[in-house]
Amino acid sequence: MKKIVLSLILCSFTLLAISQKYAFVDTKYILDNIPEFKEAQKELDQLSEKWQKDAEQKKRDLDNKVRDYQAEQVLLSADMRKKREQEIQKLQEDLKTFQKEKFGVKGELYKKRKELIEPIQNKVYKAIKDLAKTSNYAFIFDKANQTNILYADSKYDKSKRILKDLGY
């Protein structure tokens, strides 16, 4: 009797698994076809490039100070050496602070990315969720990173549908 019940339960789960609907999307493709995302990404790239140039200039200034100090070190009095070393140390700290403020985990680039990109991503994920609910998909996979899907038949790709649902 236990074997029959166990077999019925196993068959039920098998049928349930077979009846599940699956689909996939390519979020990279979707985001690349949303003009607002492209504009936001361009703005972030420009901001990042500007700050990177600023950081490189600060590094060059620091390197010049160090080189000048090393060349003049033997000619300087103890007080002047100490003053120059403090200047160099301050420049090093300023550079680290600048890099942390701009590129750090909670830096300005992170905040700007969150401000510009996150609302667009949220719209996309909401559209994916709505598609899953309205079309009764049990799972929708993302093939953008190609880490989860080894093969995907393009007839199950719902990326264009998501773009259409978003109005693009």
C-alpha positions as CSV (number, residue, x, y, z in Angstrom):
1,M,0.0,0.0,0.0
2,K,2.8,2.4,0.9
3,K,4.4,1.7,-2.5
4,I,1.2,2.6,-4.3
5,V,0.8,5.8,-2.4
6,L,4.4,6.7,-2.9
7,S,4.1,6.0,-6.6
8,L,1.0,8.1,-6.9
9,I,2.7,11.0,-5.2
10,L,5.8,10.6,-7.4
11,C,3.6,10.6,-10.5
12,S,1.8,13.7,-9.3
13,F,5.0,15.6,-8.8
14,T,6.3,14.4,-12.2
15,L,3.1,15.6,-13.9
16,L,3.2,18.9,-12.1
17,A,6.8,19.4,-13.1
18,I,6.0,18.6,-16.8
19,S,3.0,20.9,-16.8
20,Q,5.1,23.9,-15.6
21,K,5.7,26.6,-18.2
22,Y,9.2,28.0,-18.7
23,A,10.5,31.0,-20.6
24,F,13.6,33.1,-20.7
25,V,14.6,36.6,-21.3
26,D,17.8,38.4,-22.1
27,T,18.0,41.4,-19.8
28,K,21.1,42.7,-21.5
29,Y,19.2,42.8,-24.8
30,I,16.2,44.4,-23.2
31,L,18.2,47.1,-21.4
32,D,20.3,47.8,-24.6
33,N,17.1,48.5,-26.4
34,I,15.7,51.0,-23.9
35,P,16.9,54.5,-24.8
36,E,16.7,55.8,-21.2
37,F,19.1,53.0,-20.2
38,K,21.6,53.9,-22.9
39,E,21.4,57.6,-21.9
40,A,21.9,56.8,-18.2
41,Q,24.8,54.5,-19.1
42,K,26.4,57.2,-21.2
43,E,26.0,59.7,-18.4
44,L,27.6,57.3,-15.9
45,D,30.5,56.6,-18.3
46,Q,31.2,60.3,-18.8
47,L,31.1,60.9,-15.1
48,S,33.4,58.0,-14.4
49,E,35.8,59.1,-17.1
50,K,35.9,62.6,-15.7
51,W,36.6,61.4,-12.2
52,Q,39.2,58.9,-13.4
53,K,41.0,61.8,-15.2
54,D,40.8,63.8,-12.0
55,A,42.3,60.9,-10.0
56,E,45.0,60.5,-12.6
57,Q,45.9,64.2,-12.3
58,K,46.1,63.9,-8.5
59,K,48.3,60.9,-8.9
60,R,50.6,62.8,-11.3
61,D,50.8,65.7,-8.9
62,L,51.7,63.3,-6.1
63,D,54.4,61.6,-8.1
64,N,55.9,65.0,-9.1
65,K,56.0,66.0,-5.4
66,V,57.7,62.8,-4.4
67,R,60.2,63.0,-7.3
68,D,61.0,66.7,-6.4
69,Y,61.3,65.8,-2.7
70,Q,63.7,62.9,-3.5
71,A,65.8,65.1,-5.7
72,E,66.0,67.9,-3.1
73,Q,66.0,65.8,0.1
74,V,69.7,66.1,0.9
75,L,69.6,69.9,0.5
76,L,66.7,70.4,2.9
77,S,66.8,71.1,6.6
78,A,65.1,68.6,8.9
79,D,62.2,71.0,9.3
80,M,61.8,71.4,5.6
81,R,62.0,67.6,5.0
82,K,59.3,67.0,7.6
83,K,57.1,69.7,6.0
84,R,57.5,68.2,2.6
85,E,56.8,64.7,3.9
86,Q,53.6,66.0,5.5
87,E,52.6,67.6,2.2
88,I,53.2,64.3,0.4
89,Q,51.3,62.3,3.0
90,K,48.4,64.8,2.7
91,L,48.4,64.4,-1.1
92,Q,48.3,60.6,-0.7
93,E,45.4,60.8,1.8
94,D,43.6,63.2,-0.5
95,L,43.9,60.9,-3.4
96,K,42.6,57.9,-1.4
97,T,39.8,60.0,-0.1
98,F,38.9,61.2,-3.6
99,Q,38.9,57.6,-5.0
100,K,36.8,56.4,-2.1
101,E,34.3,59.2,-2.4
102,K,33.9,58.8,-6.2
103,F,34.4,55.1,-6.8
104,G,33.9,53.4,-3.4
105,V,31.2,51.0,-2.4
106,K,28.9,53.9,-1.3
107,G,30.6,56.5,-3.5
108,E,29.1,59.1,-5.8
109,L,29.3,56.7,-8.9
110,Y,27.4,54.0,-7.0
111,K,24.7,56.6,-5.9
112,K,24.4,58.0,-9.4
113,R,24.1,54.5,-10.8
114,K,21.4,53.6,-8.3
115,E,19.6,56.9,-9.1
116,L,19.7,56.4,-12.9
117,I,19.8,52.7,-13.6
118,E,17.7,51.1,-10.7
119,P,14.4,52.6,-11.8
120,I,14.8,51.3,-15.3
121,Q,15.8,47.8,-14.0
122,N,12.8,47.8,-11.7
123,K,10.5,48.6,-14.6
124,V,12.0,45.7,-16.5
125,Y,11.7,43.2,-13.6
126,K,8.1,44.3,-13.0
127,A,7.3,43.7,-16.6
128,I,8.9,40.2,-16.4
129,K,6.9,39.5,-13.2
130,D,3.7,40.6,-14.9
131,L,4.4,38.4,-17.9
132,A,5.0,35.5,-15.7
133,K,1.8,36.0,-13.8
134,T,-0.4,36.7,-16.9
135,S,1.1,33.9,-18.9
136,N,1.3,31.4,-16.0
137,Y,5.1,30.9,-16.3
138,A,6.5,29.0,-13.4
139,F,10.0,30.1,-14.2
140,I,11.6,32.8,-16.3
141,F,15.3,32.6,-16.7
142,D,17.7,35.3,-17.6
143,K,20.2,34.3,-20.3
144,A,22.1,37.6,-20.2
145,N,25.0,36.2,-18.3
146,Q,24.6,32.7,-19.9
147,T,25.4,31.1,-16.5
148,N,22.1,29.4,-16.0
149,I,21.1,28.3,-19.5
150,L,23.1,25.9,-21.6
151,Y,20.6,25.8,-24.5
152,A,17.6,27.9,-25.2
153,D,15.2,27.6,-28.1
154,S,14.5,31.1,-29.4
155,K,10.8,30.5,-29.6
156,Y,10.7,30.7,-25.8
157,D,12.6,34.0,-25.7
158,K,10.2,36.6,-24.3
159,S,12.7,39.5,-24.4
160,K,10.9,41.2,-27.3
161,R,7.6,40.8,-25.5
162,I,9.0,42.5,-22.5
163,L,10.2,45.4,-24.6
164,K,6.8,45.6,-26.3
165,D,5.0,45.6,-22.9
166,L,7.3,48.4,-21.8
167,G,6.4,50.4,-24.9
168,Y,9.6,50.1,-26.9
